[in-house]
Amino acid sequence: MAAGVVVDTGGTLSHAAIVAREYNIPAVLATGDATSKLKDGDRVMVDGTSGKVVKLG
């Protein structure tokens, strides 16, 4: 189960954006390198309004 979506590429019509809207969860798209900086199991805060992804702890 996902609480948010973070992807390196994509836009408002991408699969990731559509899934996020469908499940009513925040998404930050086109980060460029976020997935290479994050590891499986990392806790993050995803603010879809401002486009910020913050690694917690």
All heavy atoms as atom14 arrays in JSON, in Angstrom:
{
  "sequence": "MAAGVVVDTGGTLSHAAIVAREYNIPAVLATGDATSKLKDGDRVMVDGTSGKVVKLG",
  "atom14_mask": [
    [1, 1, 1, 1, 1, 1, 1, 1, 0, 0, 0, 0, 0, 0],
    [1, 1, 1, 1, 1, 0, 0, 0, 0, 0, 0, 0, 0, 0],
    [1, 1, 1, 1, 1, 0, 0, 0, 0, 0, 0, 0, 0, 0],
    [1, 1, 1, 1, 0, 0, 0, 0, 0, 0, 0, 0, 0, 0],
    [1, 1, 1, 1, 1, 1, 1, 0, 0, 0, 0, 0, 0, 0],
    [1, 1, 1, 1, 1, 1, 1, 0, 0, 0, 0, 0, 0, 0],
    [1, 1, 1, 1, 1, 1, 1, 0, 0, 0, 0, 0, 0, 0],
    [1, 1, 1, 1, 1, 1, 1, 1, 0, 0, 0, 0, 0, 0],
    [1, 1, 1, 1, 1, 1, 1, 0, 0, 0, 0, 0, 0, 0],
    [1, 1, 1, 1, 0, 0, 0, 0, 0, 0, 0, 0, 0, 0],
    [1, 1, 1, 1, 0, 0, 0, 0, 0, 0, 0, 0, 0, 0],
    [1, 1, 1, 1, 1, 1, 1, 0, 0, 0, 0, 0, 0, 0],
    [1, 1, 1, 1, 1, 1, 1, 1, 0, 0, 0, 0, 0, 0],
    [1, 1, 1, 1, 1, 1, 0, 0, 0, 0, 0, 0, 0, 0],
    [1, 1, 1, 1, 1, 1, 1, 1, 1, 1, 0, 0, 0, 0],
    [1, 1, 1, 1, 1, 0, 0, 0, 0, 0, 0, 0, 0, 0],
    [1, 1, 1, 1, 1, 0, 0, 0, 0, 0, 0, 0, 0, 0],
    [1, 1, 1, 1, 1, 1, 1, 1, 0, 0, 0, 0, 0, 0],
    [1, 1, 1, 1, 1, 1, 1, 0, 0, 0, 0, 0, 0, 0],
    [1, 1, 1, 1, 1, 0, 0, 0, 0, 0, 0, 0, 0, 0],
    [1, 1, 1, 1, 1, 1, 1, 1, 1, 1, 1, 0, 0, 0],
    [1, 1, 1, 1, 1, 1, 1, 1, 1, 0, 0, 0, 0, 0],
    [1, 1, 1, 1, 1, 1, 1, 1, 1, 1, 1, 1, 0, 0],
    [1, 1, 1, 1, 1, 1, 1, 1, 0, 0, 0, 0, 0, 0],
    [1, 1, 1, 1, 1, 1, 1, 1, 0, 0, 0, 0, 0, 0],
    [1, 1, 1, 1, 1, 1, 1, 0, 0, 0, 0, 0, 0, 0],
    [1, 1, 1, 1, 1, 0, 0, 0, 0, 0, 0, 0, 0, 0],
    [1, 1, 1, 1, 1, 1, 1, 0, 0, 0, 0, 0, 0, 0],
    [1, 1, 1, 1, 1, 1, 1, 1, 0, 0, 0, 0, 0, 0],
    [1, 1, 1, 1, 1, 0, 0, 0, 0, 0, 0, 0, 0, 0],
    [1, 1, 1, 1, 1, 1, 1, 0, 0, 0, 0, 0, 0, 0],
    [1, 1, 1, 1, 0, 0, 0, 0, 0, 0, 0, 0, 0, 0],
    [1, 1, 1, 1, 1, 1, 1, 1, 0, 0, 0, 0, 0, 0],
    [1, 1, 1, 1, 1, 0, 0, 0, 0, 0, 0, 0, 0, 0],
    [1, 1, 1, 1, 1, 1, 1, 0, 0, 0, 0, 0, 0, 0],
    [1, 1, 1, 1, 1, 1, 0, 0, 0, 0, 0, 0, 0, 0],
    [1, 1, 1, 1, 1, 1, 1, 1, 1, 0, 0, 0, 0, 0],
    [1, 1, 1, 1, 1, 1, 1, 1, 0, 0, 0, 0, 0, 0],
    [1, 1, 1, 1, 1, 1, 1, 1, 1, 0, 0, 0, 0, 0],
    [1, 1, 1, 1, 1, 1, 1, 1, 0, 0, 0, 0, 0, 0],
    [1, 1, 1, 1, 0, 0, 0, 0, 0, 0, 0, 0, 0, 0],
    [1, 1, 1, 1, 1, 1, 1, 1, 0, 0, 0, 0, 0, 0],
    [1, 1, 1, 1, 1, 1, 1, 1, 1, 1, 1, 0, 0, 0],
    [1, 1, 1, 1, 1, 1, 1, 0, 0, 0, 0, 0, 0, 0],
    [1, 1, 1, 1, 1, 1, 1, 1, 0, 0, 0, 0, 0, 0],
    [1, 1, 1, 1, 1, 1, 1, 0, 0, 0, 0, 0, 0, 0],
    [1, 1, 1, 1, 1, 1, 1, 1, 0, 0, 0, 0, 0, 0],
    [1, 1, 1, 1, 0, 0, 0, 0, 0, 0, 0, 0, 0, 0],
    [1, 1, 1, 1, 1, 1, 1, 0, 0, 0, 0, 0, 0, 0],
    [1, 1, 1, 1, 1, 1, 0, 0, 0, 0, 0, 0, 0, 0],
    [1, 1, 1, 1, 0, 0, 0, 0, 0, 0, 0, 0, 0, 0],
    [1, 1, 1, 1, 1, 1, 1, 1, 1, 0, 0, 0, 0, 0],
    [1, 1, 1, 1, 1, 1, 1, 0, 0, 0, 0, 0, 0, 0],
    [1, 1, 1, 1, 1, 1, 1, 0, 0, 0, 0, 0, 0, 0],
    [1, 1, 1, 1, 1, 1, 1, 1, 1, 0, 0, 0, 0, 0],
    [1, 1, 1, 1, 1, 1, 1, 1, 0, 0, 0, 0, 0, 0],
    [1, 1, 1, 1, 0, 0, 0, 0, 0, 0, 0, 0, 0, 0]
  ],
  "atom14_positions": [
    [[0.85, -1.18, 0.0], [0.0, 0.0, 0.0], [0.89, 1.24, 0.0], [1.86, 1.31, 0.74], [-0.89, -0.02, 1.23], [-1.79, 1.16, 1.33], [-2.87, 1.0, 2.73], [-4.39, 1.4, 1.95], [0.0, 0.0, 0.0], [0.0, 0.0, 0.0], [0.0, 0.0, 0.0], [0.0, 0.0, 0.0], [0.0, 0.0, 0.0], [0.0, 0.0, 0.0]],
    [[0.57, 2.19, -0.83], [1.35, 3.43, -0.94], [0.58, 4.59, -0.32], [-0.64, 4.69, -0.47], [1.64, 3.72, -2.39], [0.0, 0.0, 0.0], [0.0, 0.0, 0.0], [0.0, 0.0, 0.0], [0.0, 0.0, 0.0], [0.0, 0.0, 0.0], [0.0, 0.0, 0.0], [0.0, 0.0, 0.0], [0.0, 0.0, 0.0], [0.0, 0.0, 0.0]],
    [[1.31, 5.46, 0.34], [0.71, 6.66, 0.91], [1.05, 7.88, 0.08], [0.51, 8.96, 0.3], [1.18, 6.85, 2.34], [0.0, 0.0, 0.0], [0.0, 0.0, 0.0], [0.0, 0.0, 0.0], [0.0, 0.0, 0.0], [0.0, 0.0, 0.0], [0.0, 0.0, 0.0], [0.0, 0.0, 0.0], [0.0, 0.0, 0.0], [0.0, 0.0, 0.0]],
    [[1.95, 7.71, -0.9], [2.35, 8.8, -1.78], [3.18, 8.25, -2.91], [3.61, 7.1, -2.89], [0.0, 0.0, 0.0], [0.0, 0.0, 0.0], [0.0, 0.0, 0.0], [0.0, 0.0, 0.0], [0.0, 0.0, 0.0], [0.0, 0.0, 0.0], [0.0, 0.0, 0.0], [0.0, 0.0, 0.0], [0.0, 0.0, 0.0], [0.0, 0.0, 0.0]],
    [[3.4, 9.08, -3.94], [4.16, 8.67, -5.11], [5.27, 9.67, -5.39], [5.02, 10.87, -5.36], [3.23, 8.59, -6.35], [4.01, 8.26, -7.6], [2.11, 7.6, -6.13], [0.0, 0.0, 0.0], [0.0, 0.0, 0.0], [0.0, 0.0, 0.0], [0.0, 0.0, 0.0], [0.0, 0.0, 0.0], [0.0, 0.0, 0.0], [0.0, 0.0, 0.0]],
    [[6.48, 9.15, -5.65], [7.62, 9.98, -6.03], [8.26, 9.31, -7.24], [8.61, 8.14, -7.17], [8.65, 10.11, -4.9], [9.84, 10.93, -5.33], [8.01, 10.71, -3.65], [0.0, 0.0, 0.0], [0.0, 0.0, 0.0], [0.0, 0.0, 0.0], [0.0, 0.0, 0.0], [0.0, 0.0, 0.0], [0.0, 0.0, 0.0], [0.0, 0.0, 0.0]],
    [[8.4, 10.06, -8.34], [9.0, 9.5, -9.55], [10.01, 10.47, -10.14], [9.91, 11.67, -9.95], [7.93, 9.13, -10.61], [7.05, 7.99, -10.12], [7.1, 10.32, -10.99], [0.0, 0.0, 0.0], [0.0, 0.0, 0.0], [0.0, 0.0, 0.0], [0.0, 0.0, 0.0], [0.0, 0.0, 0.0], [0.0, 0.0, 0.0], [0.0, 0.0, 0.0]],
    [[10.97, 9.92, -10.88], [12.01, 10.74, -11.49], [11.51, 11.47, -12.74], [11.97, 12.58, -13.03], [13.21, 9.88, -11.88], [13.97, 9.38, -10.66], [13.87, 10.0, -9.6], [14.66, 8.35, -10.78], [0.0, 0.0, 0.0], [0.0, 0.0, 0.0], [0.0, 0.0, 0.0], [0.0, 0.0, 0.0], [0.0, 0.0, 0.0], [0.0, 0.0, 0.0]],
    [[10.64, 10.86, -13.49], [10.13, 11.46, -14.73], [8.62, 11.39, -14.74], [8.01, 10.66, -13.96], [10.67, 10.73, -15.98], [10.22, 9.39, -15.95], [12.18, 10.78, -16.05], [0.0, 0.0, 0.0], [0.0, 0.0, 0.0], [0.0, 0.0, 0.0], [0.0, 0.0, 0.0], [0.0, 0.0, 0.0], [0.0, 0.0, 0.0], [0.0, 0.0, 0.0]],
    [[8.02, 12.11, -15.64], [6.57, 12.05, -15.78], [5.92, 13.39, -15.57], [6.52, 14.32, -15.04], [0.0, 0.0, 0.0], [0.0, 0.0, 0.0], [0.0, 0.0, 0.0], [0.0, 0.0, 0.0], [0.0, 0.0, 0.0], [0.0, 0.0, 0.0], [0.0, 0.0, 0.0], [0.0, 0.0, 0.0], [0.0, 0.0, 0.0], [0.0, 0.0, 0.0]],
    [[4.69, 13.47, -15.98], [3.92, 14.71, -15.87], [2.5, 14.42, -15.43], [2.2, 13.33, -14.96], [0.0, 0.0, 0.0], [0.0, 0.0, 0.0], [0.0, 0.0, 0.0], [0.0, 0.0, 0.0], [0.0, 0.0, 0.0], [0.0, 0.0, 0.0], [0.0, 0.0, 0.0], [0.0, 0.0, 0.0], [0.0, 0.0, 0.0], [0.0, 0.0, 0.0]],
    [[1.64, 15.39, -15.64], [0.27, 15.29, -15.13], [-0.54, 14.17, -15.79], [-1.53, 13.73, -15.21], [-0.48, 16.61, -15.31], [-0.45, 16.99, -16.69], [0.14, 17.7, -14.47], [0.0, 0.0, 0.0], [0.0, 0.0, 0.0], [0.0, 0.0, 0.0], [0.0, 0.0, 0.0], [0.0, 0.0, 0.0], [0.0, 0.0, 0.0], [0.0, 0.0, 0.0]],
    [[-0.13, 13.72, -16.96], [-0.86, 12.63, -17.62], [-0.12, 11.3, -17.54], [-0.52, 10.33, -18.18], [-1.11, 12.99, -19.09], [-2.04, 14.18, -19.31], [-2.16, 14.49, -20.8], [-3.4, 13.93, -18.71], [0.0, 0.0, 0.0], [0.0, 0.0, 0.0], [0.0, 0.0, 0.0], [0.0, 0.0, 0.0], [0.0, 0.0, 0.0], [0.0, 0.0, 0.0]],
    [[0.93, 11.23, -16.73], [1.7, 9.99, -16.6], [0.91, 8.97, -15.77], [-0.02, 9.3, -15.04], [3.05, 10.27, -15.93], [2.85, 10.65, -14.58], [0.0, 0.0, 0.0], [0.0, 0.0, 0.0], [0.0, 0.0, 0.0], [0.0, 0.0, 0.0], [0.0, 0.0, 0.0], [0.0, 0.0, 0.0], [0.0, 0.0, 0.0], [0.0, 0.0, 0.0]],
    [[1.34, 7.73, -15.9], [0.68, 6.65, -15.16], [0.74, 6.93, -13.65], [-0.25, 6.74, -12.94], [1.35, 5.31, -15.48], [0.72, 4.15, -14.81], [-0.52, 3.67, -15.15], [1.14, 3.37, -13.78], [-0.83, 2.65, -14.37], [0.16, 2.44, -13.54], [0.0, 0.0, 0.0], [0.0, 0.0, 0.0], [0.0, 0.0, 0.0], [0.0, 0.0, 0.0]],
    [[1.88, 7.38, -13.16], [2.04, 7.66, -11.72], [1.04, 8.72, -11.25], [0.44, 8.59, -10.18], [3.46, 8.1, -11.42], [0.0, 0.0, 0.0], [0.0, 0.0, 0.0], [0.0, 0.0, 0.0], [0.0, 0.0, 0.0], [0.0, 0.0, 0.0], [0.0, 0.0, 0.0], [0.0, 0.0, 0.0], [0.0, 0.0, 0.0], [0.0, 0.0, 0.0]],
    [[0.86, 9.76, -12.04], [-0.07, 10.83, -11.67], [-1.51, 10.34, -11.66], [-2.28, 10.67, -10.76], [0.08, 12.0, -12.63], [0.0, 0.0, 0.0], [0.0, 0.0, 0.0], [0.0, 0.0, 0.0], [0.0, 0.0, 0.0], [0.0, 0.0, 0.0], [0.0, 0.0, 0.0], [0.0, 0.0, 0.0], [0.0, 0.0, 0.0], [0.0, 0.0, 0.0]],
    [[-1.85, 9.53, -12.64], [-3.21, 9.01, -12.73], [-3.51, 8.09, -11.55], [-4.57, 8.17, -10.93], [-3.43, 8.29, -14.07], [-3.38, 9.33, -15.2], [-4.74, 7.52, -14.08], [-3.27, 8.74, -16.58], [0.0, 0.0, 0.0], [0.0, 0.0, 0.0], [0.0, 0.0, 0.0], [0.0, 0.0, 0.0], [0.0, 0.0, 0.0], [0.0, 0.0, 0.0]],
    [[-2.56, 7.22, -11.19], [-2.73, 6.33, -10.04], [-2.87, 7.14, -8.76], [-3.73, 6.86, -7.92], [-1.57, 5.32, -9.95], [-1.59, 4.57, -8.64], [-1.62, 4.36, -11.12], [0.0, 0.0, 0.0], [0.0, 0.0, 0.0], [0.0, 0.0, 0.0], [0.0, 0.0, 0.0], [0.0, 0.0, 0.0], [0.0, 0.0, 0.0], [0.0, 0.0, 0.0]],
    [[-2.04, 8.16, -8.59], [-2.12, 9.0, -7.39], [-3.49, 9.67, -7.28], [-4.08, 9.7, -6.2], [-1.01, 10.04, -7.41], [0.0, 0.0, 0.0], [0.0, 0.0, 0.0], [0.0, 0.0, 0.0], [0.0, 0.0, 0.0], [0.0, 0.0, 0.0], [0.0, 0.0, 0.0], [0.0, 0.0, 0.0], [0.0, 0.0, 0.0], [0.0, 0.0, 0.0]],
    [[-3.98, 10.19, -8.38], [-5.31, 10.82, -8.35], [-6.39, 9.8, -8.03], [-7.32, 10.06, -7.25], [-5.62, 11.49, -9.7], [-4.97, 12.82, -9.87], [-5.54, 13.59, -11.06], [-5.3, 12.92, -12.32], [-4.24, 13.1, -13.09], [-3.28, 13.91, -12.71], [-4.12, 12.45, -14.24], [0.0, 0.0, 0.0], [0.0, 0.0, 0.0], [0.0, 0.0, 0.0]],
    [[-6.28, 8.61, -8.62], [-7.27, 7.56, -8.41], [-7.35, 7.15, -6.94], [-8.42, 6.89, -6.41], [-6.92, 6.37, -9.28], [-8.03, 5.39, -9.47], [-7.71, 4.37, -10.53], [-7.33, 4.76, -11.65], [-7.82, 3.16, -10.22], [0.0, 0.0, 0.0], [0.0, 0.0, 0.0], [0.0, 0.0, 0.0], [0.0, 0.0, 0.0], [0.0, 0.0, 0.0]],
    [[-6.19, 7.09, -6.28], [-6.13, 6.67, -4.88], [-6.12, 7.85, -3.91], [-6.02, 7.66, -2.7], [-4.91, 5.79, -4.64], [-5.1, 4.4, -5.21], [-4.59, 4.06, -6.45], [-5.81, 3.43, -4.51], [-4.77, 2.81, -6.99], [-6.01, 2.17, -5.02], [-5.48, 1.86, -6.27], [-5.68, 0.61, -6.79], [0.0, 0.0, 0.0], [0.0, 0.0, 0.0]],
    [[-6.22, 9.07, -4.46], [-6.26, 10.28, -3.64], [-5.06, 10.38, -2.7], [-5.21, 10.6, -1.49], [-7.59, 10.37, -2.87], [-7.84, 11.75, -2.35], [-7.4, 12.75, -2.94], [-8.53, 11.85, -1.23], [0.0, 0.0, 0.0], [0.0, 0.0, 0.0], [0.0, 0.0, 0.0], [0.0, 0.0, 0.0], [0.0, 0.0, 0.0], [0.0, 0.0, 0.0]],
    [[-3.87, 10.16, -3.26], [-2.63, 10.27, -2.5], [-1.73, 11.31, -3.16], [-1.84, 11.56, -4.37], [-1.89, 8.92, -2.37], [-1.57, 8.32, -3.75], [-2.69, 7.94, -1.52], [-0.78, 7.02, -3.69], [0.0, 0.0, 0.0], [0.0, 0.0, 0.0], [0.0, 0.0, 0.0], [0.0, 0.0, 0.0], [0.0, 0.0, 0.0], [0.0, 0.0, 0.0]],
    [[-0.85, 11.95, -2.4], [0.02, 12.98, -2.98], [1.06, 12.39, -3.91], [1.49, 11.25, -3.74], [0.68, 13.62, -1.76], [0.66, 12.57, -0.72], [-0.59, 11.78, -0.96], [0.0, 0.0, 0.0], [0.0, 0.0, 0.0], [0.0, 0.0, 0.0], [0.0, 0.0, 0.0], [0.0, 0.0, 0.0], [0.0, 0.0, 0.0], [0.0, 0.0, 0.0]],
    [[1.45, 13.19, -4.91], [2.47, 12.76, -5.86], [3.41, 13.92, -6.17], [2.98, 15.06, -6.27], [1.83, 12.27, -7.15], [0.0, 0.0, 0.0], [0.0, 0.0, 0.0], [0.0, 0.0, 0.0], [0.0, 0.0, 0.0], [0.0, 0.0, 0.0], [0.0, 0.0, 0.0], [0.0, 0.0, 0.0], [0.0, 0.0, 0.0], [0.0, 0.0, 0.0]],
    [[4.69, 13.6, -6.29], [5.69, 14.55, -6.77], [6.35, 13.89, -7.97], [6.93, 12.82, -7.86], [6.72, 14.91, -5.68], [7.78, 15.84, -6.23], [6.03, 15.54, -4.48], [0.0, 0.0, 0.0], [0.0, 0.0, 0.0], [0.0, 0.0, 0.0], [0.0, 0.0, 0.0], [0.0, 0.0, 0.0], [0.0, 0.0, 0.0], [0.0, 0.0, 0.0]],
    [[6.22, 14.54, -9.12], [6.67, 13.98, -10.38], [7.88, 14.74, -10.91], [8.12, 15.88, -10.51], [5.54, 14.04, -11.4], [4.19, 13.52, -10.93], [3.1, 13.87, -11.92], [4.24, 12.03, -10.7], [0.0, 0.0, 0.0], [0.0, 0.0, 0.0], [0.0, 0.0, 0.0], [0.0, 0.0, 0.0], [0.0, 0.0, 0.0], [0.0, 0.0, 0.0]],
    [[8.61, 14.12, -11.81], [9.74, 14.75, -12.51], [10.78, 15.3, -11.54], [11.27, 16.4, -11.71], [9.23, 15.84, -13.45], [0.0, 0.0, 0.0], [0.0, 0.0, 0.0], [0.0, 0.0, 0.0], [0.0, 0.0, 0.0], [0.0, 0.0, 0.0], [0.0, 0.0, 0.0], [0.0, 0.0, 0.0], [0.0, 0.0, 0.0], [0.0, 0.0, 0.0]],
    [[11.14, 14.5, -10.54], [12.15, 14.94, -9.57], [13.55, 14.9, -10.15], [14.44, 15.57, -9.66], [12.13, 14.06, -8.31], [12.44, 12.73, -8.69], [10.78, 14.12, -7.61], [0.0, 0.0, 0.0], [0.0, 0.0, 0.0], [0.0, 0.0, 0.0], [0.0, 0.0, 0.0], [0.0, 0.0, 0.0], [0.0, 0.0, 0.0], [0.0, 0.0, 0.0]],
    [[13.76, 14.08, -11.14], [15.07, 13.96, -11.76], [15.95, 12.9, -11.12], [16.52, 12.08, -11.82], [0.0, 0.0, 0.0], [0.0, 0.0, 0.0], [0.0, 0.0, 0.0], [0.0, 0.0, 0.0], [0.0, 0.0, 0.0], [0.0, 0.0, 0.0], [0.0, 0.0, 0.0], [0.0, 0.0, 0.0], [0.0, 0.0, 0.0], [0.0, 0.0, 0.0]],
    [[16.04, 12.91, -9.79], [16.96, 11.97, -9.14], [16.5, 11.48, -7.76], [17.28, 10.87, -7.05], [18.34, 12.6, -9.0], [18.34, 13.85, -8.14], [17.26, 14.29, -7.69], [19.42, 14.39, -7.9], [0.0, 0.0, 0.0], [0.0, 0.0, 0.0], [0.0, 0.0, 0.0], [0.0, 0.0, 0.0], [0.0, 0.0, 0.0], [0.0, 0.0, 0.0]],
    [[15.27, 11.71, -7.4], [14.81, 11.34, -6.05], [14.92, 9.85, -5.79], [15.32, 9.44, -4.7], [13.39, 11.8, -5.82], [0.0, 0.0, 0.0], [0.0, 0.0, 0.0], [0.0, 0.0, 0.0], [0.0, 0.0, 0.0], [0.0, 0.0, 0.0], [0.0, 0.0, 0.0], [0.0, 0.0, 0.0], [0.0, 0.0, 0.0], [0.0, 0.0, 0.0]],
    [[14.6, 9.02, -6.77], [14.62, 7.58, -6.51], [16.03, 7.04, -6.36], [16.22, 5.99, -5.76], [13.86, 6.8, -7.6], [14.46, 7.03, -8.87], [12.4, 7.21, -7.65], [0.0, 0.0, 0.0], [0.0, 0.0, 0.0], [0.0, 0.0, 0.0], [0.0, 0.0, 0.0], [0.0, 0.0, 0.0], [0.0, 0.0, 0.0], [0.0, 0.0, 0.0]],
    [[17.03, 7.75, -6.87], [18.41, 7.3, -6.65], [18.92, 7.74, -5.28], [19.85, 7.16, -4.74], [19.34, 7.82, -7.75], [19.43, 9.23, -7.71], [0.0, 0.0, 0.0], [0.0, 0.0, 0.0], [0.0, 0.0, 0.0], [0.0, 0.0, 0.0], [0.0, 0.0, 0.0], [0.0, 0.0, 0.0], [0.0, 0.0, 0.0], [0.0, 0.0, 0.0]],
    [[18.29, 8.75, -4.71], [18.69, 9.24, -3.38], [17.94, 8.53, -2.26], [18.38, 8.55, -1.12], [18.44, 10.75, -3.28], [19.34, 11.55, -4.18], [19.09, 13.02, -4.02], [20.06, 13.81, -4.88], [19.89, 15.25, -4.72], [0.0, 0.0, 0.0], [0.0, 0.0, 0.0], [0.0, 0.0, 0.0], [0.0, 0.0, 0.0], [0.0, 0.0, 0.0]],
    [[16.82, 7.9, -2.58], [16.01, 7.2, -1.58], [16.23, 5.7, -1.71], [16.45, 5.18, -2.8], [14.53, 7.52, -1.78], [14.14, 8.99, -1.65], [12.69, 9.18, -2.06], [14.37, 9.47, -0.23], [0.0, 0.0, 0.0], [0.0, 0.0, 0.0], [0.0, 0.0, 0.0], [0.0, 0.0, 0.0], [0.0, 0.0, 0.0], [0.0, 0.0, 0.0]],
    [[16.13, 5.01, -0.58], [16.26, 3.56, -0.55], [14.94, 2.95, -0.12], [14.13, 3.59, 0.54], [17.37, 3.15, 0.43], [18.75, 3.61, 0.03], [19.78, 3.11, 1.03], [21.17, 3.5, 0.64], [21.49, 4.89, 0.92], [0.0, 0.0, 0.0], [0.0, 0.0, 0.0], [0.0, 0.0, 0.0], [0.0, 0.0, 0.0], [0.0, 0.0, 0.0]],
    [[14.74, 1.68, -0.46], [13.55, 0.97, 0.01], [13.48, 1.07, 1.52], [14.47, 0.87, 2.21], [13.59, -0.51, -0.4], [13.33, -0.73, -1.87], [12.91, 0.23, -2.55], [13.55, -1.85, -2.34], [0.0, 0.0, 0.0], [0.0, 0.0, 0.0], [0.0, 0.0, 0.0], [0.0, 0.0, 0.0], [0.0, 0.0, 0.0], [0.0, 0.0, 0.0]],
    [[12.3, 1.37, 2.03], [12.1, 1.45, 3.47], [12.3, 2.83, 4.05], [11.97, 3.06, 5.21], [0.0, 0.0, 0.0], [0.0, 0.0, 0.0], [0.0, 0.0, 0.0], [0.0, 0.0, 0.0], [0.0, 0.0, 0.0], [0.0, 0.0, 0.0], [0.0, 0.0, 0.0], [0.0, 0.0, 0.0], [0.0, 0.0, 0.0], [0.0, 0.0, 0.0]],
    [[12.89, 3.77, 3.28], [13.04, 5.15, 3.78], [11.66, 5.75, 4.01], [10.74, 5.56, 3.22], [13.79, 6.03, 2.78], [15.28, 5.79, 2.76], [15.78, 5.09, 3.66], [15.94, 6.3, 1.84], [0.0, 0.0, 0.0], [0.0, 0.0, 0.0], [0.0, 0.0, 0.0], [0.0, 0.0, 0.0], [0.0, 0.0, 0.0], [0.0, 0.0, 0.0]],
    [[11.55, 6.48, 5.09], [10.31, 7.2, 5.37], [10.46, 8.61, 4.82], [11.47, 9.26, 5.06], [10.02, 7.23, 6.86], [9.7, 5.84, 7.42], [9.4, 5.89, 8.89], [8.44, 6.92, 9.2], [7.16, 6.72, 9.53], [6.73, 5.5, 9.62], [6.36, 7.72, 9.78], [0.0, 0.0, 0.0], [0.0, 0.0, 0.0], [0.0, 0.0, 0.0]],
    [[9.46, 9.05, 4.07], [9.5, 10.37, 3.48], [8.17, 11.08, 3.66], [7.13, 10.45, 3.84], [9.84, 10.32, 1.97], [11.22, 9.76, 1.74], [8.82, 9.53, 1.21], [0.0, 0.0, 0.0], [0.0, 0.0, 0.0], [0.0, 0.0, 0.0], [0.0, 0.0, 0.0], [0.0, 0.0, 0.0], [0.0, 0.0, 0.0], [0.0, 0.0, 0.0]],
    [[8.24, 12.4, 3.63], [7.03, 13.22, 3.6], [6.89, 13.72, 2.16], [7.83, 14.3, 1.62], [7.12, 14.4, 4.55], [5.88, 15.26, 4.53], [6.01, 16.74, 5.54], [7.26, 17.64, 4.66], [0.0, 0.0, 0.0], [0.0, 0.0, 0.0], [0.0, 0.0, 0.0], [0.0, 0.0, 0.0], [0.0, 0.0, 0.0], [0.0, 0.0, 0.0]],
    [[5.74, 13.48, 1.56], [5.49, 13.88, 0.18], [4.44, 14.98, 0.19], [3.31, 14.75, 0.59], [5.0, 12.68, -0.66], [4.7, 13.11, -2.08], [6.01, 11.55, -0.63], [0.0, 0.0, 0.0], [0.0, 0.0, 0.0], [0.0, 0.0, 0.0], [0.0, 0.0, 0.0], [0.0, 0.0, 0.0], [0.0, 0.0, 0.0], [0.0, 0.0, 0.0]],
    [[4.83, 16.18, -0.23], [3.91, 17.31, -0.32], [3.62, 17.58, -1.78], [4.42, 18.22, -2.47], [4.51, 18.53, 0.36], [3.54, 19.7, 0.43], [2.59, 19.74, -0.36], [3.75, 20.58, 1.28], [0.0, 0.0, 0.0], [0.0, 0.0, 0.0], [0.0, 0.0, 0.0], [0.0, 0.0, 0.0], [0.0, 0.0, 0.0], [0.0, 0.0, 0.0]],
    [[2.53, 17.06, -2.26], [2.17, 17.19, -3.67], [1.84, 18.61, -4.07], [1.97, 18.98, -5.24], [0.0, 0.0, 0.0], [0.0, 0.0, 0.0], [0.0, 0.0, 0.0], [0.0, 0.0, 0.0], [0.0, 0.0, 0.0], [0.0, 0.0, 0.0], [0.0, 0.0, 0.0], [0.0, 0.0, 0.0], [0.0, 0.0, 0.0], [0.0, 0.0, 0.0]],
    [[1.42, 19.44, -3.13], [1.08, 20.82, -3.45], [2.32, 21.66, -3.74], [2.39, 22.39, -4.72], [0.28, 21.46, -2.3], [-0.89, 20.68, -2.07], [-0.12, 22.89, -2.63], [0.0, 0.0, 0.0], [0.0, 0.0, 0.0], [0.0, 0.0, 0.0], [0.0, 0.0, 0.0], [0.0, 0.0, 0.0], [0.0, 0.0, 0.0], [0.0, 0.0, 0.0]],
    [[3.34, 21.52, -2.89], [4.56, 22.31, -3.08], [5.61, 21.58, -3.9], [6.59, 22.18, -4.34], [5.16, 22.68, -1.72], [5.68, 21.53, -1.07], [0.0, 0.0, 0.0], [0.0, 0.0, 0.0], [0.0, 0.0, 0.0], [0.0, 0.0, 0.0], [0.0, 0.0, 0.0], [0.0, 0.0, 0.0], [0.0, 0.0, 0.0], [0.0, 0.0, 0.0]],
    [[5.42, 20.27, -4.1], [6.39, 19.49, -4.86], [7.61, 19.1, -4.06], [8.65, 18.79, -4.61], [0.0, 0.0, 0.0], [0.0, 0.0, 0.0], [0.0, 0.0, 0.0], [0.0, 0.0, 0.0], [0.0, 0.0, 0.0], [0.0, 0.0, 0.0], [0.0, 0.0, 0.0], [0.0, 0.0, 0.0], [0.0, 0.0, 0.0], [0.0, 0.0, 0.0]],
    [[7.49, 19.07, -2.74], [8.63, 18.74, -1.88], [8.57, 17.3, -1.39], [7.51, 16.8, -1.05], [8.69, 19.67, -0.67], [9.01, 21.1, -1.04], [9.13, 21.95, 0.2], [9.45, 23.39, -0.18], [9.56, 24.24, 1.0], [0.0, 0.0, 0.0], [0.0, 0.0, 0.0], [0.0, 0.0, 0.0], [0.0, 0.0, 0.0], [0.0, 0.0, 0.0]],
    [[9.74, 16.67, -1.36], [9.9, 15.34, -0.8], [10.98, 15.46, 0.26], [12.1, 15.85, -0.04], [10.32, 14.31, -1.87], [10.51, 12.94, -1.23], [9.29, 14.25, -2.98], [0.0, 0.0, 0.0], [0.0, 0.0, 0.0], [0.0, 0.0, 0.0], [0.0, 0.0, 0.0], [0.0, 0.0, 0.0], [0.0, 0.0, 0.0], [0.0, 0.0, 0.0]],
    [[10.64, 15.13, 1.52], [11.59, 15.28, 2.62], [11.81, 13.92, 3.26], [10.84, 13.25, 3.66], [11.06, 16.27, 3.68], [12.03, 16.39, 4.84], [10.79, 17.63, 3.05], [0.0, 0.0, 0.0], [0.0, 0.0, 0.0], [0.0, 0.0, 0.0], [0.0, 0.0, 0.0], [0.0, 0.0, 0.0], [0.0, 0.0, 0.0], [0.0, 0.0, 0.0]],
    [[13.07, 13.5, 3.31], [13.41, 12.24, 3.98], [13.31, 12.45, 5.48], [13.88, 13.4, 6.03], [14.82, 11.81, 3.57], [15.2, 10.44, 4.02], [16.54, 10.06, 3.43], [17.03, 8.75, 3.97], [18.32, 8.39, 3.43], [0.0, 0.0, 0.0], [0.0, 0.0, 0.0], [0.0, 0.0, 0.0], [0.0, 0.0, 0.0], [0.0, 0.0, 0.0]],
    [[12.6, 11.55, 6.15], [12.41, 11.65, 7.61], [13.38, 10.73, 8.33], [13.6, 9.62, 7.9], [10.97, 11.28, 7.97], [9.87, 12.08, 7.28], [8.52, 11.51, 7.62], [9.95, 13.54, 7.67], [0.0, 0.0, 0.0], [0.0, 0.0, 0.0], [0.0, 0.0, 0.0], [0.0, 0.0, 0.0], [0.0, 0.0, 0.0], [0.0, 0.0, 0.0]],
    [[13.88, 11.2, 9.43], [14.75, 10.43, 10.3], [15.9, 9.89, 9.64], [16.65, 9.15, 9.48], [0.0, 0.0, 0.0], [0.0, 0.0, 0.0], [0.0, 0.0, 0.0], [0.0, 0.0, 0.0], [0.0, 0.0, 0.0], [0.0, 0.0, 0.0], [0.0, 0.0, 0.0], [0.0, 0.0, 0.0], [0.0, 0.0, 0.0], [0.0, 0.0, 0.0]]
  ]
}
